[in-house]
């Protein structure tokens, strides 16, 4: 089932927030992917808002970035 425009916007915002936090911490995509135990290609897709990841994957990214959820999740 295709995502709604609102859901797609949330994915894009989440991805942009992941990228912002990664850059703020001086991490490469490769390093963050390794820390979060996901592939670099999947991290690239997350940052581009191209894939809808599992919650467990989002948690691994959040833990690897060591940042609060509010910095990653789109505000309503």
Order of alpha helices (4+ residues) and beta strands (2+ residues): alpha-alpha-alpha-alpha
